[in-house]
């Protein structure tokens, strides 16, 4: 299995509080693998003791910070009807 797929599965299994599927999938597709590895290591070492909702907030904040550092927008743009 591709490593990005494994990282996405890990985020969904360990940090998804119900509404984070789209931001996680977007971040995994747009961010470089090195950033995703660093975020996963940080989450695995520091945040696993937090409740799931708090862990999800931390994960989203870390992904957004990594995206901001690379000038990447994680917001999903939907086509107008």
C-alpha positions as a printed NumPy array, in Angstrom:
array([[  0.   ,   0.   ,   0.   ],
       [  1.234,   3.481,  -0.789],
       [  2.598,   5.361,   2.212],
       [  0.246,   8.333,   1.818],
       [ -2.692,   5.925,   1.899],
       [ -1.334,   4.415,   5.104],
       [ -0.953,   7.893,   6.645],
       [ -4.505,   8.828,   5.639],
       [ -5.837,   5.589,   7.148],
       [ -3.892,   6.315,  10.365],
       [ -5.355,   9.835,  10.586],
       [ -8.874,   8.524,  10.006],
       [ -8.476,   5.715,  12.541],
       [ -6.806,   7.773,  15.282],
       [ -7.858,  11.405,  14.834],
       [-11.232,  11.452,  13.087],
       [-13.95 ,  12.814,  15.35 ],
       [-16.565,  12.442,  12.637],
       [-16.133,  15.448,  10.352],
       [-12.457,  15.426,   9.399],
       [-12.454,  13.089,   6.402],
       [-12.319,  15.827,   3.77 ],
       [ -9.618,  17.952,   5.44 ],
       [ -7.489,  14.86 ,   6.092],
       [ -7.853,  13.585,   2.529],
       [ -7.111,  17.019,   1.056],
       [ -4.047,  17.491,   3.253],
       [ -2.67 ,  14.027,   2.488],
       [ -3.026,  14.658,  -1.235],
       [ -1.456,  18.126,  -1.222],
       [  1.254,  18.036,   1.442],
       [  4.666,  16.437,   0.897],
       [  5.318,  13.057,   2.472],
       [  8.003,  14.446,   4.821],
       [  5.52 ,  16.882,   6.38 ],
       [  2.933,  14.152,   6.832],
       [  5.468,  11.862,   8.517],
       [  6.497,  14.637,  10.904],
       [  2.872,  15.408,  11.781],
       [  2.111,  11.723,  12.385],
       [  5.152,  11.346,  14.656],
       [  4.126,  14.433,  16.615],
       [  0.552,  13.221,  16.985],
       [  1.602,   9.69 ,  17.934],
       [  4.016,  10.86 ,  20.606],
       [  2.214,  13.843,  22.141],
       [ -1.505,  13.734,  21.436],
       [ -2.675,  10.134,  21.837],
       [ -3.603,  10.716,  25.495],
       [ -6.017,  13.494,  24.512],
       [ -9.719,  12.86 ,  23.955],
       [-10.643,  12.21 ,  20.326],
       [-12.142,  15.665,  19.67 ],
       [ -9.053,  17.396,  21.032],
       [ -6.786,  15.08 ,  19.044],
       [ -8.744,  15.944,  15.887],
       [ -8.312,  19.677,  16.558],
       [ -4.578,  19.241,  17.074],
       [ -4.27 ,  17.19 ,  13.875],
       [ -6.149,  19.775,  11.819],
       [ -4.053,  22.59 ,  13.305],
       [ -0.787,  20.784,  12.502],
       [ -1.889,  20.013,   8.944],
       [ -3.002,  23.615,   8.431],
       [  0.283,  24.966,   9.815],
       [  2.274,  22.734,   7.452],
       [  0.111,  23.86 ,   4.538],
       [  0.477,  27.529,   5.477],
       [  4.265,  27.151,   5.65 ],
       [  4.227,  25.905,   2.047],
       [  1.573,  28.395,   0.894],
       [ -0.948,  25.619,   0.2  ],
       [ -4.668,  26.163,   0.709],
       [ -6.451,  23.131,   2.183],
       [ -9.935,  24.554,   1.715],
       [-12.059,  22.397,  -0.549],
       [-13.501,  24.469,  -3.386],
       [-16.861,  23.276,  -4.595],
       [-18.233,  24.138,  -8.016],
       [-21.157,  26.55 ,  -7.911],
       [-24.496,  25.131,  -8.975]])
